[in-house]
Amino acid sequence: MADSSGKKKPVGAMLTWGILSAGLYAAVFLNVKPIMNYFTAVDGLQMFEKFIRASALVALAIAFSLIYGNFAGTFWEVVGIQPKKKEAGKEGA
């Protein structure tokens, strides 16, 4: 599929990122209790173990952000919505 400029639309990439995104959301929503227990049960843990769990939570948030962000970006590209291009020589606000 190509747009008006003749550039091929990334439908395959959109589907790949969409499936990965849906799979990640499904995995988290279907395993809410174990995930919540892992990230919130910190009583009696050593400082390093708390650090590892906090790091894992941050890594999970970054993974969600990257995977869903790639899906959303390719989705809008396939739909045909592009950011407005700045004119040369104009200073932006």
C-alpha positions as a Markdown table, in Angstrom:
| # | Residue | x | y | z |
|---|---|---|---|---|
| 1 | Met | 0.0 | 0.0 | 0.0 |
| 2 | Ala | 1.4 | 3.4 | -0.9 |
| 3 | Asp | 0.4 | 6.9 | -0.1 |
| 4 | Ser | 0.1 | 9.9 | -2.5 |
| 5 | Ser | 3.9 | 10.5 | -2.4 |
| 6 | Gly | 4.5 | 6.9 | -3.6 |
| 7 | Lys | 6.1 | 6.0 | -0.2 |
| 8 | Lys | 5.2 | 2.5 | 1.0 |
| 9 | Lys | 3.1 | 2.4 | 4.2 |
| 10 | Pro | 4.5 | 0.3 | 7.1 |
| 11 | Val | 1.5 | -1.9 | 7.6 |
| 12 | Gly | 3.7 | -4.9 | 8.6 |
| 13 | Ala | 5.5 | -2.9 | 11.2 |
| 14 | Met | 2.2 | -1.5 | 12.5 |
| 15 | Leu | 0.8 | -5.0 | 12.9 |
| 16 | Thr | 3.9 | -6.4 | 14.5 |
| 17 | Trp | 4.1 | -3.5 | 17.1 |
| 18 | Gly | 0.3 | -3.8 | 17.6 |
| 19 | Ile | 0.5 | -7.5 | 18.4 |
| 20 | Leu | 3.4 | -7.0 | 20.7 |
| 21 | Ser | 1.6 | -4.1 | 22.5 |
| 22 | Ala | -1.6 | -6.1 | 22.8 |
| 23 | Gly | 0.3 | -9.1 | 24.1 |
| 24 | Leu | 2.2 | -7.1 | 26.7 |
| 25 | Tyr | -1.1 | -5.5 | 27.9 |
| 26 | Ala | -2.8 | -8.9 | 28.0 |
| 27 | Ala | 0.1 | -10.5 | 29.9 |
| 28 | Val | 0.0 | -7.8 | 32.6 |
| 29 | Phe | -3.8 | -7.7 | 32.9 |
| 30 | Leu | -4.1 | -11.5 | 33.1 |
| 31 | Asn | -1.4 | -11.6 | 35.8 |
| 32 | Val | -2.3 | -8.6 | 37.9 |
| 33 | Lys | -2.0 | -10.3 | 41.3 |
| 34 | Pro | 1.4 | -11.9 | 40.9 |
| 35 | Ile | 2.8 | -8.7 | 39.4 |
| 36 | Met | 1.4 | -6.5 | 42.2 |
| 37 | Asn | 2.7 | -8.9 | 44.8 |
| 38 | Tyr | 6.1 | -8.9 | 43.3 |
| 39 | Phe | 6.4 | -5.1 | 43.1 |
| 40 | Thr | 4.7 | -4.2 | 46.4 |
| 41 | Ala | 5.9 | -7.0 | 48.8 |
| 42 | Val | 9.1 | -5.4 | 49.9 |
| 43 | Asp | 8.9 | -6.1 | 53.7 |
| 44 | Gly | 12.1 | -7.8 | 54.9 |
| 45 | Leu | 14.0 | -7.4 | 51.7 |
| 46 | Gln | 17.6 | -6.1 | 51.6 |
| 47 | Met | 18.3 | -2.8 | 49.9 |
| 48 | Phe | 19.7 | -4.4 | 46.8 |
| 49 | Glu | 16.6 | -6.6 | 46.4 |
| 50 | Lys | 14.4 | -3.5 | 46.6 |
| 51 | Phe | 16.6 | -1.8 | 44.1 |
| 52 | Ile | 16.3 | -4.7 | 41.7 |
| 53 | Arg | 12.5 | -4.7 | 42.0 |
| 54 | Ala | 12.3 | -0.9 | 41.5 |
| 55 | Ser | 14.6 | -1.3 | 38.4 |
| 56 | Ala | 12.3 | -4.0 | 37.0 |
| 57 | Leu | 9.3 | -1.8 | 37.4 |
| 58 | Val | 11.0 | 1.0 | 35.6 |
| 59 | Ala | 12.1 | -1.4 | 32.8 |
| 60 | Leu | 8.5 | -2.6 | 32.5 |
| 61 | Ala | 7.3 | 1.0 | 32.1 |
| 62 | Ile | 10.0 | 1.8 | 29.5 |
| 63 | Ala | 9.0 | -1.4 | 27.6 |
| 64 | Phe | 5.4 | -0.4 | 27.5 |
| 65 | Ser | 6.3 | 3.1 | 26.4 |
| 66 | Leu | 8.6 | 2.0 | 23.6 |
| 67 | Ile | 6.4 | -0.8 | 22.3 |
| 68 | Tyr | 3.1 | 1.2 | 22.4 |
| 69 | Gly | 4.9 | 4.3 | 21.1 |
| 70 | Asn | 6.2 | 2.4 | 18.0 |
| 71 | Phe | 2.8 | 1.0 | 17.4 |
| 72 | Ala | 1.1 | 4.4 | 17.7 |
| 73 | Gly | 3.7 | 6.1 | 15.4 |
| 74 | Thr | 3.3 | 3.5 | 12.7 |
| 75 | Phe | -0.5 | 3.5 | 13.0 |
| 76 | Trp | -0.7 | 7.2 | 12.3 |
| 77 | Glu | 1.8 | 6.8 | 9.4 |
| 78 | Val | -0.4 | 4.1 | 7.9 |
| 79 | Val | -3.6 | 6.2 | 8.4 |
| 80 | Gly | -1.8 | 9.1 | 6.7 |
| 81 | Ile | -1.5 | 11.6 | 9.4 |
| 82 | Gln | 1.9 | 13.3 | 9.5 |
| 83 | Pro | 3.3 | 16.0 | 11.6 |
| 84 | Lys | 3.3 | 19.5 | 10.2 |
| 85 | Lys | 6.6 | 20.4 | 8.5 |
| 86 | Lys | 8.3 | 23.6 | 9.6 |
| 87 | Glu | 9.1 | 26.2 | 7.0 |
| 88 | Ala | 12.7 | 26.9 | 6.3 |
| 89 | Gly | 14.0 | 30.1 | 7.9 |
| 90 | Lys | 11.2 | 30.4 | 10.4 |
| 91 | Glu | 11.9 | 30.2 | 14.1 |
| 92 | Gly | 9.6 | 28.0 | 16.1 |
| 93 | Ala | 8.0 | 28.9 | 19.4 |
